[in-house]
């Protein structure tokens, strides 16, 4: 069976590709090519294809790779009905917390939960406040007394320091 695929050429870290027709059992780097259909430069996104040769091999059953299907569609070559274009892959993010954009979304989600929480607390706070109304003022009075006691001892040492300064 014949395959239309891309054969890598070019130097290290600067790939160029040939679009070739090969036996599907042969590796692309073997050099055993039946026909060369064109070339593709991924850096400039320029594809040069011989449309008549490509359509000839497609009509005679050559199987294009997914990337070649995209190139042929981009060049306007009509594909047979049995050739299915590749679907976009929707991969899951492995560690979304490590992404910068995820950090921006996380505080927004936290704000939503905080906004919902006071409404729930208000609903919960209304029911107990209605039943033991006499306990709530007593608790507030105890808190006010505790605050008053805390401020009083702090004021006394300051006054004692002033008296010692006056005596000397």
Residue pairs with C-beta under 8 A, 6 or more apart in sequence:
1 23
1 24
1 61
1 63
2 21
2 22
2 23
2 24
2 34
2 57
2 60
2 61
2 62
2 63
3 21
3 22
3 23
3 24
3 62
3 63
3 64
3 65
4 19
4 20
4 21
4 37
4 54
4 57
4 58
4 62
4 63
4 64
4 65
4 68
5 19
5 20
5 22
5 28
5 64
5 65
5 68
6 17
6 18
6 19
6 20
6 28
6 40
6 65
6 67
6 68
7 17
7 18
7 19
7 20
7 22
7 28
7 29
7 33
8 15
8 16
8 17
8 28
8 29
9 15
9 16
9 17
9 18
10 16
14 43
15 42
16 39
16 40
16 41
16 42
17 39
17 40
17 41
17 42
18 33
18 36
18 38
18 39
18 40
19 36
19 37
19 38
19 39
19 40
19 47
19 49
19 54
19 68
19 71
20 28
20 33
20 34
20 35
20 36
20 37
21 33
21 34
21 35
21 36
21 37
21 57
21 62
22 28
22 30
22 32
22 33
22 34
23 32
23 34
24 63
26 32
35 53
35 57
37 49
37 50
37 53
37 54
37 57
38 47
38 48
38 49
38 50
38 54
39 47
39 48
40 46
40 47
40 48
40 71
41 47
47 71
47 74
47 75
49 71
49 72
49 75
49 77
51 75
51 76
51 77
54 72
54 77
55 77
55 78
58 64
58 72
58 77
58 79
58 80
58 83
59 80
64 72
64 79
64 83
66 86
69 79
69 83
69 85
69 86
70 85
70 86
72 79
73 79
73 85
79 85
93 99
93 102
96 102
97 103
97 106
129 136
